[in-house]
């Protein structure tokens, strides 16, 4: 038996094992993301953020270049919001303080 065919057989067995594990499982969440309370949460490194955002938990500005979280409801990535990590962790202890519509001016 050539080593190439053994390697092919091992790859095929591994692929079948993955397929069996995926049966009945829900949609996969990409690496670096997690699902909490029906929201998808992604950590953003400080170097990856190029502009300031406003945290809906405390209504304070997230300066450009600061590490934070991007959160959106499952299946609605257009409704994403940028949160301080501590504000996201404390969201059940305090409510959202932003009382403006989505299309309202963010600064001013």
Biopython code that builds the backbone (N, CA, C, O; Angstrom):
import numpy as np
from Bio.PDB.StructureBuilder import StructureBuilder

atoms = [
    (1, "UNK", "N", (0.844, -1.181, 0.000)),
    (1, "UNK", "CA", (0.000, 0.000, 0.000)),
    (1, "UNK", "C", (0.886, 1.240, 0.000)),
    (1, "UNK", "O", (1.772, 1.367, 0.845)),
    (2, "UNK", "N", (0.662, 2.127, -0.911)),
    (2, "UNK", "CA", (1.461, 3.345, -1.001)),
    (2, "UNK", "C", (1.046, 4.314, 0.094)),
    (2, "UNK", "O", (-0.096, 4.313, 0.555)),
    (3, "UNK", "N", (2.008, 5.145, 0.500)),
    (3, "UNK", "CA", (1.708, 6.075, 1.594)),
    (3, "UNK", "C", (0.675, 7.121, 1.176)),
    (3, "UNK", "O", (-0.066, 7.638, 2.012)),
    (4, "UNK", "N", (0.631, 7.427, -0.115)),
    (4, "UNK", "CA", (-0.348, 8.394, -0.593)),
    (4, "UNK", "C", (-1.770, 7.907, -0.416)),
    (4, "UNK", "O", (-2.647, 8.697, -0.065)),
    (5, "UNK", "N", (-2.028, 6.619, -0.651)),
    (5, "UNK", "CA", (-3.381, 6.125, -0.481)),
    (5, "UNK", "C", (-3.760, 6.041, 0.987)),
    (5, "UNK", "O", (-4.924, 6.239, 1.333)),
    (6, "UNK", "N", (-2.809, 5.753, 1.849)),
    (6, "UNK", "CA", (-3.127, 5.722, 3.281)),
    (6, "UNK", "C", (-3.473, 7.136, 3.760)),
    (6, "UNK", "O", (-4.400, 7.327, 4.547)),
    (7, "UNK", "N", (-2.725, 8.106, 3.280)),
    (7, "UNK", "CA", (-3.002, 9.497, 3.645)),
    (7, "UNK", "C", (-4.373, 9.911, 3.137)),
    (7, "UNK", "O", (-5.116, 10.586, 3.849)),
    (8, "UNK", "N", (-4.714, 9.523, 1.937)),
    (8, "UNK", "CA", (-6.043, 9.853, 1.386)),
    (8, "UNK", "C", (-7.149, 9.207, 2.202)),
    (8, "UNK", "O", (-8.188, 9.818, 2.449)),
    (9, "UNK", "N", (-6.918, 7.950, 2.625)),
    (9, "UNK", "CA", (-7.920, 7.266, 3.432)),
    (9, "UNK", "C", (-8.094, 7.959, 4.784)),
    (9, "UNK", "O", (-9.211, 8.070, 5.291)),
    (10, "UNK", "N", (-6.993, 8.421, 5.361)),
    (10, "UNK", "CA", (-7.073, 9.126, 6.653)),
    (10, "UNK", "C", (-7.823, 10.446, 6.500)),
    (10, "UNK", "O", (-8.627, 10.809, 7.358)),
    (11, "UNK", "N", (-7.563, 11.155, 5.421)),
    (11, "UNK", "CA", (-8.271, 12.416, 5.174)),
    (11, "UNK", "C", (-9.763, 12.178, 4.990)),
    (11, "UNK", "O", (-10.586, 12.919, 5.526)),
    (12, "UNK", "N", (-10.107, 11.146, 4.232)),
    (12, "UNK", "CA", (-11.518, 10.829, 4.006)),
    (12, "UNK", "C", (-12.207, 10.448, 5.309)),
    (12, "UNK", "O", (-13.353, 10.835, 5.536)),
    (13, "UNK", "N", (-11.519, 9.690, 6.173)),
    (13, "UNK", "CA", (-12.100, 9.311, 7.461)),
    (13, "UNK", "C", (-12.300, 10.539, 8.346)),
    (13, "UNK", "O", (-13.319, 10.654, 9.027)),
    (14, "UNK", "N", (-11.338, 11.453, 8.338)),
    (14, "UNK", "CA", (-11.467, 12.669, 9.137)),
    (14, "UNK", "C", (-12.617, 13.528, 8.628)),
    (14, "UNK", "O", (-13.359, 14.111, 9.419)),
    (15, "UNK", "N", (-12.764, 13.608, 7.313)),
    (15, "UNK", "CA", (-13.863, 14.383, 6.733)),
    (15, "UNK", "C", (-15.215, 13.786, 7.106)),
    (15, "UNK", "O", (-16.148, 14.519, 7.435)),
    (16, "UNK", "N", (-15.326, 12.478, 7.058)),
    (16, "UNK", "CA", (-16.568, 11.819, 7.449)),
    (16, "UNK", "C", (-16.889, 12.057, 8.928)),
    (16, "UNK", "O", (-18.048, 12.253, 9.292)),
    (17, "UNK", "N", (-15.857, 12.039, 9.773)),
    (17, "UNK", "CA", (-16.070, 12.302, 11.200)),
    (17, "UNK", "C", (-16.588, 13.722, 11.410)),
    (17, "UNK", "O", (-17.477, 13.946, 12.232)),
    (18, "UNK", "N", (-16.038, 14.672, 10.674)),
    (18, "UNK", "CA", (-16.526, 16.055, 10.786)),
    (18, "UNK", "C", (-17.973, 16.160, 10.335)),
    (18, "UNK", "O", (-18.773, 16.848, 10.968)),
    (19, "UNK", "N", (-18.312, 15.488, 9.256)),
    (19, "UNK", "CA", (-19.689, 15.528, 8.760)),
    (19, "UNK", "C", (-20.656, 14.924, 9.775)),
    (19, "UNK", "O", (-21.748, 15.454, 9.981)),
    (20, "UNK", "N", (-20.264, 13.824, 10.406)),
    (20, "UNK", "CA", (-21.121, 13.209, 11.415)),
    (20, "UNK", "C", (-21.316, 14.126, 12.612)),
    (20, "UNK", "O", (-22.413, 14.192, 13.167)),
    (21, "UNK", "N", (-20.264, 14.838, 13.017)),
    (21, "UNK", "CA", (-20.373, 15.750, 14.160)),
    (21, "UNK", "C", (-21.263, 16.938, 13.842)),
    (21, "UNK", "O", (-21.904, 17.487, 14.738)),
    (22, "UNK", "N", (-21.310, 17.342, 12.582)),
    (22, "UNK", "CA", (-22.086, 18.523, 12.197)),
    (22, "UNK", "C", (-23.566, 18.232, 12.028)),
    (22, "UNK", "O", (-24.373, 19.161, 12.029)),
    (23, "UNK", "N", (-23.946, 16.969, 11.882)),
    (23, "UNK", "CA", (-25.354, 16.661, 11.666)),
    (23, "UNK", "C", (-26.173, 17.068, 12.886)),
    (23, "UNK", "O", (-25.841, 16.703, 14.014)),
    (24, "UNK", "N", (-27.217, 17.807, 12.661)),
    (24, "UNK", "CA", (-28.086, 18.240, 13.748)),
    (24, "UNK", "C", (-27.570, 19.448, 14.502)),
    (24, "UNK", "O", (-28.284, 20.001, 15.339)),
    (25, "UNK", "N", (-26.354, 19.868, 14.227)),
    (25, "UNK", "CA", (-25.815, 21.046, 14.907)),
    (25, "UNK", "C", (-26.340, 22.296, 14.216)),
    (25, "UNK", "O", (-26.645, 22.278, 13.023)),
    (26, "UNK", "N", (-26.439, 23.365, 14.965)),
    (26, "UNK", "CA", (-26.885, 24.631, 14.404)),
    (26, "UNK", "C", (-25.795, 25.263, 13.568)),
    (26, "UNK", "O", (-24.758, 24.643, 13.329)),
    (27, "UNK", "N", (-26.013, 26.485, 13.121)),
    (27, "UNK", "CA", (-25.000, 27.145, 12.310)),
    (27, "UNK", "C", (-23.730, 27.388, 13.129)),
    (27, "UNK", "O", (-23.786, 27.681, 14.323)),
    (28, "UNK", "N", (-22.613, 27.261, 12.473)),
    (28, "UNK", "CA", (-21.336, 27.473, 13.153)),
    (28, "UNK", "C", (-21.054, 28.954, 13.308)),
    (28, "UNK", "O", (-21.368, 29.758, 12.431)),
    (29, "UNK", "N", (-20.465, 29.298, 14.424)),
    (29, "UNK", "CA", (-20.054, 30.677, 14.674)),
    (29, "UNK", "C", (-18.596, 30.794, 14.250)),
    (29, "UNK", "O", (-17.786, 29.954, 14.641)),
    (30, "UNK", "N", (-18.234, 31.800, 13.467)),
    (30, "UNK", "CA", (-16.845, 31.940, 13.032)),
    (30, "UNK", "C", (-15.889, 32.085, 14.211)),
    (30, "UNK", "O", (-16.281, 32.494, 15.304)),
    (31, "UNK", "N", (-14.640, 31.744, 13.967)),
    (31, "UNK", "CA", (-13.627, 31.866, 15.021)),
    (31, "UNK", "C", (-13.513, 33.320, 15.457)),
    (31, "UNK", "O", (-13.571, 34.227, 14.627)),
    (32, "UNK", "N", (-13.352, 33.538, 16.738)),
    (32, "UNK", "CA", (-13.246, 34.894, 17.267)),
    (32, "UNK", "C", (-14.578, 35.490, 17.673)),
    (32, "UNK", "O", (-14.619, 36.590, 18.223)),
    (33, "UNK", "N", (-15.653, 34.793, 17.416)),
    (33, "UNK", "CA", (-16.987, 35.262, 17.789)),
    (33, "UNK", "C", (-17.617, 34.265, 18.743)),
    (33, "UNK", "O", (-17.287, 33.079, 18.729)),
    (34, "UNK", "N", (-18.524, 34.757, 19.569)),
    (34, "UNK", "CA", (-19.284, 33.883, 20.457)),
    (34, "UNK", "C", (-20.713, 34.402, 20.521)),
    (34, "UNK", "O", (-20.976, 35.556, 20.182)),
    (35, "UNK", "N", (-21.617, 33.566, 20.946)),
    (35, "UNK", "CA", (-23.026, 33.947, 21.046)),
    (35, "UNK", "C", (-23.389, 34.019, 22.523)),
    (35, "UNK", "O", (-23.192, 33.052, 23.259)),
    (36, "UNK", "N", (-23.915, 35.157, 22.959)),
    (36, "UNK", "CA", (-24.361, 35.365, 24.339)),
    (36, "UNK", "C", (-25.746, 35.982, 24.317)),
    (36, "UNK", "O", (-25.945, 37.033, 23.708)),
    (37, "UNK", "N", (-26.699, 35.351, 24.968)),
    (37, "UNK", "CA", (-28.065, 35.876, 25.102)),
    (37, "UNK", "C", (-28.673, 36.285, 23.765)),
    (37, "UNK", "O", (-29.347, 37.312, 23.685)),
    (38, "UNK", "N", (-28.450, 35.508, 22.724)),
    (38, "UNK", "CA", (-29.032, 35.806, 21.417)),
    (38, "UNK", "C", (-28.297, 36.875, 20.643)),
    (38, "UNK", "O", (-28.788, 37.336, 19.613)),
    (39, "UNK", "N", (-27.125, 37.283, 21.116)),
    (39, "UNK", "CA", (-26.318, 38.279, 20.416)),
    (39, "UNK", "C", (-24.963, 37.687, 20.066)),
    (39, "UNK", "O", (-24.393, 36.914, 20.835)),
    (40, "UNK", "N", (-24.462, 38.051, 18.914)),
    (40, "UNK", "CA", (-23.125, 37.638, 18.498)),
    (40, "UNK", "C", (-22.153, 38.688, 19.020)),
    (40, "UNK", "O", (-22.364, 39.886, 18.832)),
    (41, "UNK", "N", (-21.091, 38.236, 19.674)),
    (41, "UNK", "CA", (-20.113, 39.134, 20.291)),
    (41, "UNK", "C", (-18.756, 38.879, 19.651)),
    (41, "UNK", "O", (-18.303, 37.737, 19.580)),
    (42, "UNK", "N", (-18.108, 39.943, 19.185)),
    (42, "UNK", "CA", (-16.773, 39.841, 18.592)),
    (42, "UNK", "C", (-15.852, 40.827, 19.299)),
    (42, "UNK", "O", (-16.199, 41.997, 19.466)),
    (43, "UNK", "N", (-14.696, 40.362, 19.707)),
    (43, "UNK", "CA", (-13.691, 41.238, 20.304)),
    (43, "UNK", "C", (-12.924, 41.946, 19.199)),
    (43, "UNK", "O", (-12.587, 41.347, 18.178)),
    (44, "UNK", "N", (-12.651, 43.231, 19.413)),
    (44, "UNK", "CA", (-11.901, 44.026, 18.448)),
    (44, "UNK", "C", (-10.648, 44.532, 19.145)),
    (44, "UNK", "O", (-10.727, 45.154, 20.205)),
    (45, "UNK", "N", (-9.497, 44.267, 18.552)),
    (45, "UNK", "CA", (-8.244, 44.770, 19.102)),
    (45, "UNK", "C", (-8.173, 46.278, 18.899)),
    (45, "UNK", "O", (-8.818, 46.825, 18.005)),
    (46, "UNK", "N", (-7.402, 46.925, 19.717)),
    (46, "UNK", "CA", (-7.300, 48.379, 19.623)),
    (46, "UNK", "C", (-6.764, 48.849, 18.289)),
    (46, "UNK", "O", (-7.174, 49.897, 17.790)),
    (47, "UNK", "N", (-5.859, 48.093, 17.708)),
    (47, "UNK", "CA", (-5.279, 48.519, 16.433)),
    (47, "UNK", "C", (-6.252, 48.364, 15.275)),
    (47, "UNK", "O", (-6.035, 48.942, 14.210)),
    (48, "UNK", "N", (-7.320, 47.597, 15.460)),
    (48, "UNK", "CA", (-8.271, 47.350, 14.375)),
    (48, "UNK", "C", (-9.346, 48.428, 14.278)),
    (48, "UNK", "O", (-10.039, 48.503, 13.263)),
    (49, "UNK", "N", (-9.502, 49.254, 15.291)),
    (49, "UNK", "CA", (-10.546, 50.284, 15.232)),
    (49, "UNK", "C", (-9.919, 51.605, 14.793)),
    (49, "UNK", "O", (-8.987, 52.107, 15.421)),
    (50, "UNK", "N", (-10.442, 52.148, 13.715)),
    (50, "UNK", "CA", (-9.853, 53.340, 13.122)),
    (50, "UNK", "C", (-10.657, 54.611, 13.380)),
    (50, "UNK", "O", (-10.205, 55.700, 13.028)),
    (51, "UNK", "N", (-11.815, 54.499, 13.974)),
    (51, "UNK", "CA", (-12.643, 55.687, 14.212)),
    (51, "UNK", "C", (-13.327, 55.560, 15.560)),
    (51, "UNK", "O", (-13.429, 54.458, 16.099)),
    (52, "UNK", "N", (-13.795, 56.665, 16.111)),
    (52, "UNK", "CA", (-14.475, 56.588, 17.412)),
    (52, "UNK", "C", (-15.907, 56.075, 17.264)),
    (52, "UNK", "O", (-16.550, 56.255, 16.229)),
    (53, "UNK", "N", (-16.381, 55.437, 18.316)),
    (53, "UNK", "CA", (-17.759, 54.944, 18.375)),
    (53, "UNK", "C", (-18.363, 55.392, 19.699)),
    (53, "UNK", "O", (-17.643, 55.852, 20.586)),
    (54, "UNK", "N", (-19.672, 55.263, 19.838)),
    (54, "UNK", "CA", (-20.348, 55.594, 21.077)),
    (54, "UNK", "C", (-20.915, 54.318, 21.677)),
    (54, "UNK", "O", (-21.654, 53.586, 21.018)),
    (55, "UNK", "N", (-20.562, 54.055, 22.941)),
    (55, "UNK", "CA", (-21.008, 52.844, 23.636)),
    (55, "UNK", "C", (-22.469, 53.020, 24.057)),
    (55, "UNK", "O", (-22.797, 54.012, 24.707)),
    (56, "UNK", "N", (-23.351, 52.087, 23.703)),
    (56, "UNK", "CA", (-24.748, 52.214, 24.116)),
    (56, "UNK", "C", (-24.968, 51.918, 25.597)),
    (56, "UNK", "O", (-26.029, 52.237, 26.133)),
    (57, "UNK", "N", (-23.994, 51.317, 26.262)),
    (57, "UNK", "CA", (-24.143, 50.996, 27.686)),
    (57, "UNK", "C", (-23.954, 52.196, 28.583)),
    (57, "UNK", "O", (-24.666, 52.350, 29.575)),
    (58, "UNK", "N", (-22.996, 53.055, 28.246)),
    (58, "UNK", "CA", (-22.706, 54.210, 29.110)),
    (58, "UNK", "C", (-22.839, 55.534, 28.374)),
    (58, "UNK", "O", (-22.712, 56.593, 28.989)),
    (59, "UNK", "N", (-23.091, 55.497, 27.070)),
    (59, "UNK", "CA", (-23.219, 56.684, 26.229)),
    (59, "UNK", "C", (-21.937, 57.522, 26.204)),
    (59, "UNK", "O", (-21.982, 58.732, 25.981)),
    (60, "UNK", "N", (-20.805, 56.870, 26.433)),
    (60, "UNK", "CA", (-19.512, 57.543, 26.346)),
    (60, "UNK", "C", (-18.826, 57.137, 25.045)),
    (60, "UNK", "O", (-19.153, 56.110, 24.449)),
    (61, "UNK", "N", (-17.888, 57.946, 24.622)),
    (61, "UNK", "CA", (-17.191, 57.673, 23.378)),
    (61, "UNK", "C", (-16.121, 56.602, 23.561)),
    (61, "UNK", "O", (-15.384, 56.597, 24.547)),
    (62, "UNK", "N", (-16.056, 55.703, 22.596)),
    (62, "UNK", "CA", (-14.962, 54.737, 22.497)),
    (62, "UNK", "C", (-13.932, 55.373, 21.573)),
    (62, "UNK", "O", (-14.180, 55.475, 20.372)),
    (63, "UNK", "N", (-12.791, 55.801, 22.087)),
    (63, "UNK", "CA", (-11.825, 56.452, 21.202)),
    (63, "UNK", "C", (-11.270, 55.493, 20.151)),
    (63, "UNK", "O", (-11.235, 54.279, 20.353)),
    (64, "UNK", "N", (-10.842, 56.054, 19.040)),
    (64, "UNK", "CA", (-10.232, 55.231, 17.996)),
    (64, "UNK", "C", (-8.985, 54.569, 18.571)),
    (64, "UNK", "O", (-8.214, 55.198, 19.296)),
    (65, "UNK", "N", (-8.799, 53.316, 18.245)),
    (65, "UNK", "CA", (-7.625, 52.597, 18.715)),
    (65, "UNK", "C", (-7.792, 51.932, 20.061)),
    (65, "UNK", "O", (-6.821, 51.400, 20.601)),
    (66, "UNK", "N", (-8.997, 51.942, 20.628)),
    (66, "UNK", "CA", (-9.194, 51.290, 21.926)),
    (66, "UNK", "C", (-9.842, 49.926, 21.721)),
    (66, "UNK", "O", (-10.737, 49.790, 20.886)),
    (67, "UNK", "N", (-9.404, 48.903, 22.475)),
    (67, "UNK", "CA", (-10.044, 47.586, 22.336)),
    (67, "UNK", "C", (-11.465, 47.623, 22.878)),
    (67, "UNK", "O", (-11.733, 48.275, 23.887)),
    (68, "UNK", "N", (-12.378, 46.921, 22.206)),
    (68, "UNK", "CA", (-13.778, 46.920, 22.614)),
    (68, "UNK", "C", (-14.470, 45.708, 22.013)),
    (68, "UNK", "O", (-13.818, 44.843, 21.430)),
    (69, "UNK", "N", (-15.786, 45.642, 22.152)),
    (69, "UNK", "CA", (-16.589, 44.545, 21.619)),
    (69, "UNK", "C", (-17.559, 45.089, 20.581)),
    (69, "UNK", "O", (-18.074, 46.198, 20.720)),
    (70, "UNK", "N", (-17.801, 44.308, 19.551)),
    (70, "UNK", "CA", (-18.839, 44.611, 18.579)),
    (70, "UNK", "C", (-19.925, 43.555, 18.782)),
    (70, "UNK", "O", (-19.649, 42.356, 18.750)),
    (71, "UNK", "N", (-21.168, 44.015, 18.993)),
    (71, "UNK", "CA", (-22.271, 43.120, 19.339)),
    (71, "UNK", "C", (-23.435, 43.389, 18.399)),
    (71, "UNK", "O", (-23.757, 44.540, 18.104)),
    (72, "UNK", "N", (-24.072, 42.302, 17.928)),
    (72, "UNK", "CA", (-25.269, 42.455, 17.114)),
    (72, "UNK", "C", (-26.185, 41.270, 17.359)),
    (72, "UNK", "O", (-25.720, 40.183, 17.702)),
    (73, "UNK", "N", (-27.503, 41.476, 17.182)),
    (73, "UNK", "CA", (-28.450, 40.362, 17.334)),
    (73, "UNK", "C", (-28.183, 39.309, 16.252)),
    (73, "UNK", "O", (-27.815, 39.644, 15.126)),
    (74, "UNK", "N", (-28.371, 38.052, 16.605)),
    (74, "UNK", "CA", (-28.138, 36.977, 15.637)),
    (74, "UNK", "C", (-28.982, 37.192, 14.394)),
    (74, "UNK", "O", (-30.186, 37.434, 14.481)),
    (75, "UNK", "N", (-28.349, 37.101, 13.251)),
    (75, "UNK", "CA", (-29.052, 37.237, 11.984)),
    (75, "UNK", "C", (-29.263, 38.668, 11.540)),
    (75, "UNK", "O", (-29.837, 38.894, 10.475)),
    (76, "UNK", "N", (-28.818, 39.645, 12.318)),
    (76, "UNK", "CA", (-29.001, 41.057, 11.946)),
    (76, "UNK", "C", (-27.687, 41.816, 12.106)),
    (76, "UNK", "O", (-27.579, 42.655, 12.999)),
    (77, "UNK", "N", (-26.686, 41.549, 11.271)),
    (77, "UNK", "CA", (-25.389, 42.208, 11.418)),
    (77, "UNK", "C", (-25.422, 43.708, 11.141)),
    (77, "UNK", "O", (-24.487, 44.421, 11.506)),
    (78, "UNK", "N", (-26.478, 44.194, 10.505)),
    (78, "UNK", "CA", (-26.574, 45.638, 10.261)),
    (78, "UNK", "C", (-26.903, 46.412, 11.539)),
    (78, "UNK", "O", (-26.729, 47.629, 11.582)),
    (79, "UNK", "N", (-27.374, 45.723, 12.574)),
    (79, "UNK", "CA", (-27.714, 46.370, 13.841)),
    (79, "UNK", "C", (-26.582, 46.263, 14.860)),
    (79, "UNK", "O", (-26.841, 46.215, 16.063)),
    (80, "UNK", "N", (-25.343, 46.226, 14.400)),
    (80, "UNK", "CA", (-24.220, 46.050, 15.328)),
    (80, "UNK", "C", (-23.934, 47.330, 16.105)),
    (80, "UNK", "O", (-24.124, 48.440, 15.607)),
    (81, "UNK", "N", (-23.476, 47.146, 17.330)),
    (81, "UNK", "CA", (-23.125, 48.244, 18.217)),
    (81, "UNK", "C", (-21.760, 47.966, 18.829)),
    (81, "UNK", "O", (-21.386, 46.810, 19.022)),
    (82, "UNK", "N", (-21.025, 49.013, 19.130)),
    (82, "UNK", "CA", (-19.691, 48.912, 19.715)),
    (82, "UNK", "C", (-19.790, 49.229, 21.198)),
    (82, "UNK", "O", (-20.251, 50.306, 21.577)),
    (83, "UNK", "N", (-19.355, 48.287, 22.046)),
    (83, "UNK", "CA", (-19.477, 48.400, 23.493)),
    (83, "UNK", "C", (-18.112, 48.382, 24.159)),
    (83, "UNK", "O", (-17.191, 47.723, 23.675)),
    (84, "UNK", "N", (-17.975, 49.109, 25.279)),
    (84, "UNK", "CA", (-16.851, 48.865, 26.175)),
    (84, "UNK", "C", (-17.000, 47.441, 26.702)),
    (84, "UNK", "O", (-18.120, 46.965, 26.888)),
    (85, "UNK", "N", (-15.901, 46.771, 26.938)),
    (85, "UNK", "CA", (-15.966, 45.400, 27.455)),
    (85, "UNK", "C", (-16.653, 45.372, 28.815)),
    (85, "UNK", "O", (-17.468, 44.487, 29.075)),
    (86, "UNK", "N", (-16.337, 46.328, 29.687)),
    (86, "UNK", "CA", (-16.951, 46.368, 31.017)),
    (86, "UNK", "C", (-18.446, 46.687, 30.935)),
    (86, "UNK", "O", (-19.233, 46.147, 31.712)),
    (87, "UNK", "N", (-18.840, 47.548, 30.014)),
    (87, "UNK", "CA", (-20.267, 47.868, 29.861)),
    (87, "UNK", "C", (-21.044, 46.656, 29.380)),
    (87, "UNK", "O", (-22.170, 46.430, 29.823)),
    (88, "UNK", "N", (-20.459, 45.868, 28.476)),
    (88, "UNK", "CA", (-21.144, 44.667, 28.018)),
    (88, "UNK", "C", (-21.285, 43.670, 29.165)),
    (88, "UNK", "O", (-22.321, 43.017, 29.293)),
    (89, "UNK", "N", (-20.261, 43.547, 29.994)),
    (89, "UNK", "CA", (-20.315, 42.621, 31.124)),
    (89, "UNK", "C", (-21.355, 43.061, 32.150)),
    (89, "UNK", "O", (-21.932, 42.218, 32.837)),
    (90, "UNK", "N", (-21.605, 44.366, 32.267)),
    (90, "UNK", "CA", (-22.545, 44.896, 33.256)),
    (90, "UNK", "C", (-23.917, 45.200, 32.664)),
    (90, "UNK", "O", (-24.722, 45.866, 33.314)),
    (91, "UNK", "N", (-24.204, 44.736, 31.461)),
    (91, "UNK", "CA", (-25.459, 45.109, 30.797)),
    (91, "UNK", "C", (-26.697, 44.630, 31.530)),
    (91, "UNK", "O", (-27.753, 45.253, 31.422)),
    (92, "UNK", "N", (-26.592, 43.519, 32.285)),
    (92, "UNK", "CA", (-27.765, 43.043, 33.014)),
    (92, "UNK", "C", (-27.999, 43.825, 34.303)),
    (92, "UNK", "O", (-29.085, 43.757, 34.878)),
    (93, "UNK", "N", (-26.998, 44.560, 34.756)),
    (93, "UNK", "CA", (-27.152, 45.369, 35.968)),
    (93, "UNK", "C", (-27.617, 46.792, 35.681)),
    (93, "UNK", "O", (-28.114, 47.484, 36.570)),
    (94, "UNK", "N", (-27.454, 47.215, 34.451)),
    (94, "UNK", "CA", (-27.919, 48.553, 34.080)),
    (94, "UNK", "C", (-28.436, 48.520, 32.660)),
    (94, "UNK", "O", (-27.993, 47.714, 31.842)),
    (95, "UNK", "N", (-29.363, 49.389, 32.376)),
    (95, "UNK", "CA", (-29.990, 49.399, 31.060)),
    (95, "UNK", "C", (-29.220, 50.242, 30.070)),
    (95, "UNK", "O", (-28.258, 50.922, 30.427)),
    (96, "UNK", "N", (-29.649, 50.193, 28.838)),
    (96, "UNK", "CA", (-29.059, 51.014, 27.800)),
    (96, "UNK", "C", (-29.488, 52.447, 28.022)),
    (96, "UNK", "O", (-30.668, 52.713, 28.252)),
    (97, "UNK", "N", (-28.542, 53.382, 27.955)),
    (97, "UNK", "CA", (-28.854, 54.780, 28.241)),
    (97, "UNK", "C", (-29.133, 55.605, 26.995)),
    (97, "UNK", "O", (-29.548, 56.758, 27.103)),
    (98, "UNK", "N", (-28.917, 55.047, 25.836)),
    (98, "UNK", "CA", (-29.152, 55.789, 24.611)),
    (98, "UNK", "C", (-30.634, 55.721, 24.299)),
    (98, "UNK", "O", (-31.201, 54.637, 24.165)),
    (99, "UNK", "N", (-31.259, 56.888, 24.183)),
    (99, "UNK", "CA", (-32.690, 56.953, 23.908)),
    (99, "UNK", "C", (-32.932, 57.732, 22.625)),
    (99, "UNK", "O", (-33.795, 58.608, 22.572)),
    (100, "UNK", "N", (-32.172, 57.411, 21.605)),
    (100, "UNK", "CA", (-32.364, 58.076, 20.327)),
    (100, "UNK", "C", (-32.576, 57.028, 19.265)),
    (100, "UNK", "O", (-32.222, 55.864, 19.449)),
    (101, "UNK", "N", (-33.151, 57.437, 18.158)),
    (101, "UNK", "CA", (-33.424, 56.483, 17.089)),
    (101, "UNK", "C", (-32.121, 56.123, 16.383)),
    (101, "UNK", "O", (-31.099, 56.787, 16.555)),
    (102, "UNK", "N", (-32.178, 55.082, 15.606)),
    (102, "UNK", "CA", (-30.991, 54.604, 14.905)),
    (102, "UNK", "C", (-30.473, 55.642, 13.902)),
    (102, "UNK", "O", (-29.267, 55.724, 13.667)),
    (103, "UNK", "N", (-31.369, 56.429, 13.313)),
    (103, "UNK", "CA", (-30.971, 57.383, 12.278)),
    (103, "UNK", "C", (-30.672, 58.776, 12.836)),
    (103, "UNK", "O", (-30.361, 59.685, 12.066)),
    (104, "UNK", "N", (-30.757, 58.961, 14.139)),
    (104, "UNK", "CA", (-30.468, 60.255, 14.732)),
    (104, "UNK", "C", (-28.968, 60.532, 14.670)),
    (104, "UNK", "O", (-28.168, 59.598, 14.603)),
    (105, "UNK", "N", (-28.581, 61.806, 14.692)),
    (105, "UNK", "CA", (-27.152, 62.111, 14.688)),
    (105, "UNK", "C", (-26.464, 61.527, 15.910)),
    (105, "UNK", "O", (-27.005, 61.585, 17.014)),
    (106, "UNK", "N", (-25.284, 60.970, 15.725)),
    (106, "UNK", "CA", (-24.577, 60.332, 16.826)),
    (106, "UNK", "C", (-23.856, 61.335, 17.715)),
    (106, "UNK", "O", (-23.739, 61.114, 18.920)),
    (107, "UNK", "N", (-23.381, 62.407, 17.158)),
    (107, "UNK", "CA", (-22.644, 63.390, 17.938)),
    (107, "UNK", "C", (-23.308, 64.750, 17.761)),
    (107, "UNK", "O", (-23.725, 65.118, 16.663)),
    (108, "UNK", "N", (-23.392, 65.457, 18.819)),
    (108, "UNK", "CA", (-23.960, 66.785, 18.644)),
    (108, "UNK", "C", (-24.816, 67.259, 19.766)),
    (108, "UNK", "O", (-25.343, 68.371, 19.713)),
]
sb = StructureBuilder()
sb.init_structure("model")
sb.init_model(0)
sb.init_chain("A")
sb.init_seg("    ")
for serial, (resi, resn, name, xyz) in enumerate(atoms, 1):
    if name == "N":
        sb.init_residue(resn, " ", resi, " ")
    sb.init_atom(name, np.array(xyz, "f"), 0.0, 1.0, " ", f" {name:<3s}", serial, name[0])
structure = sb.get_structure()
